[in-house]
Amino acid sequence: MAEIGDDVPLADRIRGKTVHQRGARESVESNSTSSSGSSEQEEEDGGTYMDNSPWVFMPEPLFIKIFLQLRARDVLNAGQCCKRWYKLSKDDYIWRKYFRQEFNVDPSIQLKRGAESWRAEYRRLTNNVPMVMTDVLTFHSHQVLHVSFSHNGKMFATCSKDGFVIVWNSAYPTTIRDSYDMRKLSWKYTQFSQFNQSDTLLLVSGVHFGSPHSTSGEIAVFTVQNGFKLKCRVTNRPYDIFGTWFSDQHLLSGDLSWLAHLVSSSILWLNKANQEVDSEHTPVRSQMYKFYNRNASSIRAIMVANCPWLSDEAEVKKEGEKEKGTSDAEQKSSDDEPGTSSGDRRAGNPLSHYQMSQDVDSDEEQDEGVDDGTCQDPRAAEDVPYQLLVGDQVDYASPIQYLQEFRQEYEESYYESSDDCLEDDEDDGDDEELSEGEDDLENMCPKYLIFSTGSKTYTPHQIGFKRITSVNFPRRIDPGPSLRERIALRDRQRELQVIMAEMSPEEIRLQYILQNEEPPTEPNWANYEAVAGRFDKVDKLIDLHGHIIGMGLSPDHRYLYVNSRPWPKNCVIRNPLDPPAIAQEIDIHVIDLMTLKKVGKMLRAHKAYTPNTECFFIFLDVCDNYVASGAEDMHAYLWDRYYGVCLAKYQHADVVNSVAFNPRDNEMLVTTSDDYEIRIWRSLSKAKKLGIPIVNRASEFRKQKSNRPPPPPQQQHQHCMRSFV
């Protein structure tokens, strides 16, 4: 598709016209039915035509009807004929038709708020979508599991099963900035990385060497500026909790302890990124939350979202409590969760663990068309309003089906959400006084702790939300008893154990009675109601009725996108250690963090093939304009966030594990795969500016495609601009 430009030259077709001829022509045109659409336009444009030319009398509707029969490239070429044709070729009605037909957009979806025109949107999806493969990085010697960008977009980090973490410069051509072999620290492989807000530190999560079923992991923090140096190490169990930055100088890790059969406890720790302390009484970590896990489940894949609207909601609630004179009906309307009305934007208090109704979520999911046992839905064809040609139908990925409230608030959310919080964190990171990590927890905006978990089986099938309003990190540890006192206490406990081992249970009970003490009893951990007071409550759970394999936050922290592989419809789980079979297709769900409700879904988005016992974690990423995700069918996929349509898929030779957009340049996408390669994709516009030959391109989902056959694989491999680093 030719690039759409605004500077189209004027081609004056007629030479040697006299003033008398021009006056006669204008006189005829002024009396014609097309005077307003022809002569006035020509007088404004200064164009000239033959007296007997039929184009003089042709009305604009007929021009538009002719243009609609042409391809977009032909309309652009026709627009170079003269000024009138050029202006007619820019008619937004024409480009709306082209846009909806070629990109398979539902006619009910209006132009995105803030967009210049349908023609500008057509140009964006043609020239500004990552489409050209500009680099192939082959430094890793094993499967590349994850990629993440710095907030300034100048570098990105990759993790691999070869045990290395590599930091790359994102400028073209891509080069290695730093690397570290984590096998020196007894790591089996690296699996996840994340830059802090000021881009001064890098969190790297990995798996320890151990037994095949070991869940032991660790988190390491490296300095990015002034050398790639190891700053601290934190235990992390299970390893698929990954870990995340809580603030610019604090990170979250996890620990798992078993309490009884199929019952465990997950503890989340708040850790200092700088653990070089001057005193042994200065704490470096503090327990943040302790959650109850049933049916062999656990907390996994934690992330933190900045939610400034929660503070606004608290203020509204306080004002409502002061105005008790209002009627009960008005009070109820101010406390309930908002509906689809754009005027009511408060999220309301998150539901507590006991108030939550999972049956409602279950009914909603059934109405939304969860796959049955055959993983097929008779409504699949209806979900895609514009189908591709028959030959392309097999490769097409479903569009995102949004609720109307998402499109109403999509444009506003980016400017009203967490930008202020992110800017505050960035300012704090630049302050040298905060290097010890003491003050960046103060005056912190409200946050949501987000994680995947389960209640019916050990596979994660629920998204949990815990509201974080304030955090108290202790500044000093109580030294407790001295070493001599601890040794004496341990000796007394050993003597007591020896004595009690020789006593009968009845004698032990009488001994406690004589000392006016209650005999110690082991709690019934299987009865949650009996031990609920020992654990923190989850504020909200959303059950997706499938195996969750990936999550990603929008840049404004307003929307959460989740990859899941659905269970059969109406399935019954009788054994938590035997989860239901999962579909090969991956669904994507969209959750609004302001209302904690699902506002979009994408059924059968892309493919996966592994069984539920070995399910891969497929990372996805979200930028301002697009959503991208890996898949097990050796491709990554990209969708437009607002229109919901799938735009392209990016080829690899094996499973695509992770994708990441450059946060400062949505026209740059990085994909990583089990084929040991990192591929970088840039838009047509950026490729032309950089002087990169447009040889290897991603597959476009367009209704009208060029009939030119793709180059054979040998030519693709030969002409690809590879960067062997």
C-alpha positions in Angstrom: 0.0 0.0 0.0 1.4 3.3 -1.0 2.1 5.8 1.7 -0.5 8.4 2.1 0.9 11.9 2.0 -0.6 15.4 2.2 1.7 17.1 -0.3 0.2 16.1 -3.6 1.3 18.2 -6.7 -1.2 20.0 -8.9 -1.2 18.8 -12.5 -2.7 21.6 -14.8 -4.1 19.7 -17.7 -5.0 22.5 -20.1 -2.8 25.1 -21.7 -3.5 28.3 -23.7 -6.9 29.2 -22.3 -8.3 32.7 -23.1 -10.1 34.9 -20.8 -13.2 34.7 -23.1 -13.2 30.9 -23.0 -12.8 30.8 -19.2 -15.7 33.3 -18.8 -17.9 31.3 -21.2 -17.1 28.1 -19.3 -17.9 29.7 -15.9 -21.2 31.1 -17.3 -22.3 27.7 -18.4 -21.3 26.1 -15.2 -23.1 28.7 -13.1 -26.4 27.7 -14.7 -25.8 24.0 -14.3 -27.0 21.8 -11.5 -23.5 21.2 -10.3 -22.5 24.9 -10.0 -21.9 24.7 -6.3 -19.9 21.6 -6.5 -17.9 22.4 -9.7 -17.4 26.0 -10.7 -17.0 27.4 -7.2 -14.6 24.6 -6.4 -12.6 25.4 -9.5 -12.6 29.1 -8.8 -11.2 28.4 -5.4 -8.6 25.9 -6.7 -7.7 27.9 -9.8 -7.9 24.8 -12.0 -8.9 24.9 -15.7 -10.9 22.4 -17.8 -12.0 21.9 -21.4 -15.3 23.5 -22.3 -16.8 20.3 -23.4 -15.2 18.1 -20.7 -17.7 15.8 -18.9 -15.7 16.2 -15.7 -16.9 19.8 -15.6 -20.5 18.8 -15.0 -19.9 15.6 -13.0 -21.3 16.0 -9.4 -19.3 15.1 -6.4 -21.6 12.1 -5.4 -20.8 10.5 -8.7 -17.1 11.1 -8.2 -17.3 9.5 -4.8 -19.2 6.5 -6.2 -16.4 6.0 -8.8 -13.7 6.3 -6.2 -15.3 3.7 -4.0 -14.9 1.2 -6.8 -11.1 1.8 -6.8 -8.4 0.6 -4.4 -6.9 3.1 -2.0 -3.7 3.2 -4.1 -5.7 4.1 -7.2 -7.6 6.9 -5.4 -4.2 8.4 -4.3 -3.0 8.3 -7.8 -6.2 9.9 -9.1 -5.8 12.6 -6.5 -2.6 13.7 -8.2 -4.5 14.7 -11.4 -5.8 18.1 -10.3 -6.8 20.0 -7.2 -10.4 19.1 -7.4 -9.7 15.4 -7.7 -7.2 15.8 -4.8 -9.8 17.3 -2.5 -12.4 14.7 -3.5 -9.9 11.9 -2.9 -9.5 13.2 0.7 -13.3 12.9 1.4 -13.7 11.2 4.8 -16.7 9.2 3.7 -14.5 7.4 1.2 -11.8 6.6 3.7 -14.3 5.5 6.3 -15.4 2.9 3.8 -11.9 1.9 3.0 -10.9 1.8 6.7 -13.9 -0.4 7.8 -13.6 -2.8 4.8 -9.9 -3.3 4.8 -9.3 -3.5 8.5 -12.5 -5.4 9.3 -13.8 -2.8 11.7 -17.4 -3.1 12.9 -19.6 -0.3 11.3 -21.0 0.5 14.8 -17.5 1.7 16.0 -17.1 5.4 15.6 -13.9 7.3 14.8 -11.6 7.3 17.8 -11.9 10.4 19.9 -9.0 12.7 19.2 -8.3 11.2 15.7 -7.9 13.7 12.9 -10.0 11.8 10.3 -10.7 8.3 9.0 -8.0 9.0 6.4 -5.4 9.8 9.1 -6.4 6.5 10.9 -6.0 4.6 7.7 -2.6 6.1 7.3 -1.7 5.3 10.9 -2.6 1.6 10.5 -0.8 1.5 7.2 2.4 3.3 7.9 2.8 3.5 11.7 2.2 -0.1 12.8 5.4 -2.2 13.6 5.6 -4.3 10.5 9.2 -4.4 9.1 11.7 -6.8 10.7 14.8 -4.6 11.2 17.0 -6.7 13.5 17.5 -10.4 14.4 19.6 -10.7 17.6 21.1 -14.2 18.2 23.3 -13.8 21.2 21.2 -16.1 23.5 22.1 -19.7 23.2 18.8 -21.0 24.5 15.1 -20.2 24.6 14.4 -16.5 25.2 11.6 -16.2 27.7 11.0 -12.5 28.4 11.7 -9.0 27.2 11.0 -5.7 29.0 11.7 -2.0 28.1 13.0 0.8 30.2 10.5 3.6 30.8 12.7 6.0 28.7 12.7 3.6 25.8 16.5 3.7 25.4 17.1 0.1 26.4 15.5 -3.3 26.9 16.4 -6.4 28.8 16.0 -10.1 27.8 16.0 -13.3 29.9 16.7 -16.7 28.6 17.2 -20.4 29.7 20.9 -20.0 29.0 21.1 -18.2 32.3 22.0 -14.8 30.9 20.2 -11.5 31.4 21.2 -9.0 28.6 20.5 -5.3 28.5 20.4 -3.9 24.9 20.5 -0.4 23.5 17.2 0.0 21.5 18.6 2.5 18.9 19.2 1.0 15.4 21.3 -1.0 15.0 20.7 -2.7 18.3 23.8 -3.4 20.4 24.6 -5.0 23.7 24.9 -2.6 26.6 25.5 -5.1 29.5 25.1 -8.7 30.3 25.4 -11.1 33.3 25.6 -14.8 33.6 23.3 -15.7 36.5 24.6 -19.3 36.5 27.4 -17.9 38.7 24.7 -17.5 41.4 23.5 -21.1 41.0 20.6 -20.0 38.8 19.1 -22.4 36.4 17.8 -19.7 34.1 16.4 -16.2 34.1 12.7 -15.7 33.4 11.6 -12.1 34.0 13.0 -8.6 34.3 11.6 -5.1 35.0 13.2 -1.6 35.2 12.3 0.7 38.1 10.6 3.9 37.3 13.7 6.0 37.2 15.5 3.4 35.0 18.4 3.2 37.4 17.8 -0.4 38.6 16.8 -3.6 36.9 14.9 -6.4 38.7 15.8 -9.9 37.4 13.8 -13.0 38.5 15.0 -16.5 38.0 14.9 -20.2 38.9 17.4 -21.9 41.2 19.0 -25.3 40.5 17.3 -28.0 42.4 15.0 -31.1 42.0 12.7 -31.2 39.0 9.8 -30.2 41.1 11.5 -27.5 43.1 9.8 -24.1 43.1 12.7 -22.2 44.6 13.5 -18.9 42.9 15.4 -15.7 43.5 15.3 -12.0 42.5 18.4 -10.0 41.8 18.7 -6.2 41.5 21.3 -4.7 39.2 22.4 -1.1 38.8 21.9 0.1 35.2 23.8 3.4 35.4 27.6 3.6 36.0 28.1 -0.1 35.4 26.0 -3.3 35.6 26.6 -4.2 39.3 24.7 -6.6 41.5 23.0 -4.6 44.3 21.0 -7.2 46.2 19.5 -10.7 46.1 16.1 -11.7 47.5 14.6 -15.2 47.8 11.4 -15.8 45.8 9.1 -18.8 46.2 7.4 -20.0 44.1 9.5 -18.7 41.2 6.5 -18.0 39.0 5.5 -15.2 41.4 8.1 -13.3 39.3 8.3 -10.2 41.6 7.7 -6.6 40.8 8.7 -3.1 41.7 6.5 -1.5 44.4 8.2 1.9 44.3 11.4 3.2 42.8 13.5 1.7 45.6 11.4 -1.1 46.9 10.3 -4.4 45.4 7.9 -7.2 46.2 8.8 -10.9 46.5 7.0 -14.0 47.7 7.3 -17.0 50.0 5.2 -20.2 50.1 4.7 -22.4 53.2 2.5 -25.5 53.4 0.0 -25.6 56.4 -1.8 -28.9 55.7 -2.8 -31.1 52.8 -3.6 -28.9 49.8 -3.5 -25.8 52.1 -0.7 -23.3 52.0 0.1 -19.7 52.8 1.6 -17.1 50.5 3.5 -14.2 52.1 4.4 -11.1 50.2 7.5 -9.3 51.3 8.4 -5.7 50.8 12.2 -5.5 50.2 14.7 -2.7 49.9 16.5 -2.5 46.7 19.6 -1.3 48.6 20.4 -3.8 51.3 23.9 -2.5 52.2 23.0 -1.3 55.7 25.3 0.1 58.3 23.6 -1.5 61.3 22.3 -5.1 61.8 19.2 -3.6 63.5 18.2 -1.7 60.3 15.5 -3.9 58.4 15.8 -4.6 54.7 12.4 -6.3 54.3 9.0 -6.3 55.9 6.0 -8.6 55.6 3.3 -6.9 53.6 0.5 -9.5 53.2 -0.3 -13.1 54.1 -2.9 -14.9 52.0 -4.7 -18.2 52.5 -4.4 -20.7 49.6 -6.8 -23.6 49.2 -6.8 -26.6 46.9 -3.0 -26.5 46.3 -3.2 -23.0 44.7 -0.8 -20.1 45.4 -0.3 -16.5 44.5 1.5 -16.0 41.2 2.5 -13.3 38.7 2.2 -10.3 41.0 2.1 -6.7 39.7 1.3 -3.3 41.1 -0.9 -0.6 39.5 -1.0 3.0 40.4 -4.7 4.0 41.0 -5.0 7.7 41.9 -8.8 7.5 41.5 -9.0 5.5 44.7 -7.9 8.6 46.7 -10.7 10.6 45.0 -13.1 7.9 45.9 -12.1 8.0 49.5 -12.7 11.7 49.6 -16.1 11.3 48.1 -16.9 8.6 50.6 -15.9 10.9 53.5 -18.0 13.7 52.2 -20.9 11.3 51.9 -20.5 10.2 55.5 -20.7 13.9 56.6 -23.9 14.5 54.7 -26.0 11.9 56.5 -29.1 14.0 55.9 -29.4 12.7 52.4 -32.0 10.1 51.7 -31.2 6.4 51.8 -31.7 6.0 48.1 -29.2 8.8 47.3 -26.7 7.3 49.7 -27.1 3.9 48.1 -26.6 5.3 44.6 -23.3 7.0 45.7 -21.9 3.7 47.2 -22.8 1.3 44.5 -20.5 0.4 41.7 -21.0 2.5 38.6 -22.8 1.3 35.6 -22.3 2.2 32.0 -23.0 5.8 32.6 -20.1 8.0 31.7 -21.1 10.5 34.4 -20.6 8.1 37.3 -17.0 7.2 37.3 -16.4 6.2 40.9 -15.3 2.6 41.5 -16.8 2.2 44.9 -15.3 0.2 47.7 -13.9 -3.1 46.4 -16.0 -6.1 47.6 -14.7 -8.0 50.6 -14.0 -11.7 50.5 -17.3 -12.6 52.0 -19.4 -10.2 50.0 -18.0 -11.4 46.7 -20.4 -13.5 44.6 -18.6 -15.9 42.3 -21.9 -17.1 40.9 -22.5 -13.8 39.1 -19.1 -14.0 37.4 -19.9 -17.6 36.4 -23.2 -16.6 34.8 -21.6 -13.6 33.1 -18.9 -15.8 31.7 -21.4 -18.3 30.4 -23.3 -15.6 28.6 -20.1 -14.4 27.1 -19.6 -17.7 25.3 -17.0 -19.8 27.1 -15.8 -22.6 24.9 -17.5 -26.0 25.5 -15.7 -29.3 25.6 -15.0 -29.2 21.9 -13.5 -25.7 22.2 -15.9 -24.4 19.5 -18.6 -21.7 19.7 -21.4 -21.5 17.1 -21.3 -17.7 17.6 -17.7 -17.5 16.4 -18.6 -16.2 13.0 -20.9 -13.6 14.5 -18.1 -12.2 16.7 -16.2 -11.1 13.5 -18.4 -8.6 11.7 -16.1 -8.4 8.7 -14.6 -11.7 7.7 -11.4 -12.0 5.6 -11.3 -13.7 2.3 -11.8 -17.5 2.4 -8.1 -18.1 1.8 -7.1 -16.0 4.8 -9.8 -17.2 7.2 -7.7 -19.8 8.8 -5.0 -17.3 9.8 -7.3 -14.6 11.1 -7.3 -13.7 14.8 -10.5 -12.6 16.4 -11.1 -8.9 17.2 -11.5 -7.5 20.8 -15.2 -7.1 21.6 -15.4 -4.1 23.9 -18.4 -2.9 25.9 -19.6 0.6 24.9 -18.3 2.1 28.2 -14.7 1.2 27.2 -14.8 3.3 24.0 -16.5 6.2 25.9 -13.7 6.5 28.4 -10.7 5.1 26.5 -9.4 8.4 25.3 -9.9 10.1 28.7 -8.4 7.4 30.8 -4.8 8.0 29.6 -4.9 11.6 30.8 -6.8 11.0 34.0 -5.1 7.9 35.5 -1.7 7.2 36.9 0.6 9.7 35.0 0.9 11.9 38.0 1.9 9.0 40.2 4.5 7.8 37.7 6.0 11.3 37.4 6.3 11.5 41.2 8.1 8.2 41.3 10.4 9.3 38.5 11.3 12.5 40.4 12.0 10.6 43.5 14.3 8.3 41.7 16.5 11.2 40.6 17.0 12.3 44.2 20.2 11.0 45.6 18.9 11.2 49.2 16.4 8.5 48.4 19.1 5.9 47.4 18.6 4.3 50.8 15.0 3.7 50.1 13.5 5.4 53.1 11.2 8.1 51.8 9.7 6.9 48.6 7.0 5.1 50.5 5.7 8.3 51.9 2.9 10.3 50.3 2.4 7.4 47.9 -0.7 7.3 45.7 -3.1 4.4 46.2 -2.3 1.2 44.4 -3.8 -2.2 43.6 -1.8 -5.3 44.1 -2.8 -7.6 41.2 -2.1 -11.3 41.0 -3.3 -14.6 39.6 -4.5 -17.3 42.0 -7.1 -20.1 42.3 -9.6 -21.6 44.6 -11.0 -24.7 42.7 -7.7 -26.1 41.5 -4.0 -25.5 41.7 -3.9 -23.9 38.2 -4.4 -20.1 38.3 -7.9 -19.2 37.1 -8.7 -16.1 39.1 -7.4 -12.5 39.2 -7.1 -11.1 42.7 -7.0 -7.5 43.7 -5.8 -6.0 47.0 -6.1 -2.3 47.6 -3.0 -0.7 49.0 -3.4 2.7 50.6 -0.4 3.1 52.9 2.7 1.1 53.8 4.6 1.3 57.0 8.2 0.0 56.6 9.9 -0.4 60.0 13.0 1.8 60.4 14.6 -0.4 63.2 14.4 -4.0 64.3 13.9 -4.9 67.9 17.2 -6.6 68.9 15.4 -9.0 71.1 17.2 -11.4 73.5 21.0 -11.5 73.5 22.9 -14.5 72.1 23.4 -15.9 75.6 19.7 -15.6 76.4 18.8 -17.3 73.2 21.1 -20.2 73.9 19.7 -20.7 77.4 16.2 -20.6 76.0 17.0 -23.2 73.4 18.5 -25.5 76.1 15.4 -25.2 78.3 13.2 -26.0 75.3 15.3 -29.1 74.5 15.1 -30.3 78.1 11.3 -29.8 78.1 10.9 -31.8 74.9 12.8 -34.7 76.5 10.7 -34.6 79.6 7.4 -34.4 77.6 8.4 -37.3 75.4 8.4 -39.5 78.5 5.0 -38.3 79.7 1.6 -39.6 78.6 -0.9 -37.3 76.9 -3.0 -37.2 80.1 0.0 -36.3 82.2 0.8 -33.5 79.8 -2.8 -32.2 80.0 -2.7 -32.2 83.8 0.6 -30.4 83.7 -0.9 -27.5 81.7 -3.9 -27.4 84.0 -1.7 -27.1 87.1 0.1 -24.1 85.4 -3.3 -22.5 84.4 -2.5 -22.8 80.7 -4.4 -24.1 77.8 -2.8 -27.1 76.0 -1.5 -26.1 72.5 -3.8 -27.2 69.7 -3.0 -27.3 66.0 -5.5 -25.1 64.1 -7.8 -26.7 61.5 -6.2 -25.1 58.5 -8.7 -26.7 56.1 -11.5 -24.7 57.7 -10.9 -21.2 56.4 -13.6 -19.6 58.6 -11.8 -20.8 61.7 -8.4 -19.3 60.7 -9.5 -16.3 58.6 -8.3 -13.9 61.2 -4.7 -15.0 60.7 -4.7 -13.9 57.0 -5.3 -10.8 54.9 -8.5 -10.7 52.8 -8.5 -10.4 49.1 -10.7 -7.4 48.1 -11.9 -8.7 44.8 -11.6 -11.9 42.8 -12.6 -12.2 39.1 -12.9 -15.8 37.9 -12.0 -16.3 34.3 -12.9 -20.0 34.2 -9.7 -21.0 32.5 -5.9 -21.2 32.9 -4.4 -17.7 33.2 -1.1 -17.6 31.3 -0.3 -13.9 31.0 -1.2 -10.4 32.2 -0.3 -6.9 31.0 -1.2 -3.4 32.2 -2.0 -0.4 30.0 0.5 2.5 30.2 -2.0 4.5 32.3 -2.6 1.5 34.7 -6.3 1.8 33.9 -6.9 -1.5 32.0 -5.6 -5.0 32.6 -5.3 -7.4 29.7 -5.3 -11.1 30.6 -4.4 -14.2 28.5 -6.3 -17.3 29.5 -7.1 -20.7 28.0 -10.7 -21.5 28.8 -12.1 -24.6 30.4 -15.0 -26.5 28.9 -18.3 -24.9 29.6 -20.1 -26.0 32.8 -17.2 -28.2 33.8 -17.2 -29.6 37.3 -13.9 -29.9 39.2 -13.9 -32.9 41.6 -10.2 -33.2 42.2 -8.1 -30.0 42.7 -5.1 -31.9 41.5 -6.8 -32.8 38.3 -7.8 -29.6 36.6 -10.1 -29.5 33.5 -8.7 -29.8 30.0 -7.9 -26.4 28.5 -8.7 -25.2 25.0 -6.0 -24.7 22.4 -7.3 -21.2 21.7 -6.2 -18.3 23.9 -8.8 -15.8 25.1 -7.9 -12.2 26.0 -10.0 -10.4 28.7 -9.9 -6.7 29.4 -10.6 -5.5 33.0 -11.2 -1.9 34.0 -9.4 -1.3 37.2 -11.6 1.7 38.0 -14.7 -0.5 38.3 -13.0 -3.9 38.6 -15.3 -5.2 35.9 -14.6 -6.9 32.6 -15.1 -4.4 29.7 -13.9 -6.4 26.8 -13.1 -9.9 25.6 -11.5 -11.6 22.6 -12.5 -15.2 22.1 -10.2 -17.7 20.4 -7.6 -15.0 19.8 -4.5 -17.1 19.1 -3.2 -20.6 19.5 -1.6 -22.7 22.2 -0.8 -26.4 22.3 0.7 -27.5 25.6 -1.4 -29.4 28.1 -2.6 -27.8 31.3 0.0 -29.6 33.4 2.8 -27.9 31.4 1.1 -24.7 30.4 3.5 -22.0 29.3 3.4 -18.4 30.5 2.7 -16.2 27.4 3.5 -12.6 28.1 1.6 -9.8 26.5 2.2 -6.0 26.4 0.0 -3.0 26.0 0.9 0.5 24.7 -1.2 3.6 23.9 -2.5 2.3 20.6 -1.9 -1.4 20.4 -2.0 -4.8 22.2 0.4 -7.6 21.4 0.8 -11.1 22.6 3.0 -14.2 22.0 1.5 -17.5 21.0 2.5 -21.1 20.7 1.8 -21.2 16.9 5.2 -19.6 16.2 3.7 -16.2 15.8 3.1 -13.0 17.8 -0.1 -11.0 17.2 -1.0 -7.3 17.4 -4.4 -5.7 17.8 -5.5 -2.1 17.7 -6.6 -1.2 21.3 -9.6 1.0 20.3 -11.0 -0.6 17.2 -10.1 -4.1 18.5 -9.1 -5.5 15.2 -6.1 -7.8 14.7 -3.6 -6.0 12.4 -0.6 -8.3 12.0 1.2 -11.4 13.1 5.0 -11.8 13.4 6.6 -15.0 12.4 9.2 -17.0 14.3 10.5 -20.6 14.1 9.1 -21.7 17.5 6.9 -20.6 20.4 6.8 -16.8 20.9 7.1 -16.3 24.7 7.1 -12.5 25.1 6.5 -9.2 23.3 7.2 -5.6 24.4 6.5 -2.2 22.9 9.0 0.7 23.2 7.1 2.9 25.7 8.4 6.1 23.9 7.8 4.7 20.4 4.8 2.6 19.7 6.2 1.9 16.2 8.8 -0.4 17.7 8.0 -4.0 18.9 10.3 -6.7 20.2 9.4 -10.4 20.1 11.3 -13.3 21.8 11.0 -16.9 21.0 12.1 -20.5 21.8 14.0 -20.3 18.5 16.7 -18.5 20.5 16.1 -15.3 18.5 15.1 -11.7 19.4 13.4 -10.0 16.5 12.8 -6.2 16.3 10.0 -4.8 14.2 9.6 -1.2 13.2 6.9 0.6 11.2 7.2 1.4 7.5 7.6 5.0 8.3 10.5 4.4 10.7 12.1 1.9 8.4 12.2 4.5 5.6 13.6 7.2 7.9 16.4 4.8 9.0 17.1 3.8 5.4 16.3 0.1 6.1 15.3 -2.0 3.0 11.7 -3.2 3.4 12.3 -6.9 2.7 11.0 -8.9 5.6 7.5 -7.9 6.7 5.0 -9.3 9.1 1.8 -10.8 7.8 -1.0 -8.2 7.6 -4.6 -8.9 8.2 -6.1 -6.9 5.4 -9.2 -7.6 3.3 -7.5 -6.3 0.1 -4.0 -7.6 -0.2 -1.5 -7.5 -3.0 -1.5 -10.5 -5.3 2.3 -10.5 -5.4 3.5 -13.8 -3.9 5.8 -13.6 -0.9 9.5 -14.3 -1.5 10.6 -17.8 -0.9 12.1 -18.7 2.5 15.6 -18.8 1.0 15.4 -15.2 -0.2 13.8 -14.0 3.1 16.7 -15.5 5.1 19.3 -14.2 2.6 18.1 -10.6 2.5 17.1 -10.2 6.1 19.3 -7.5 7.9 20.5 -9.7 10.8 22.5 -8.3 13.6 24.6 -11.2 14.9 25.8 -9.8 18.2 
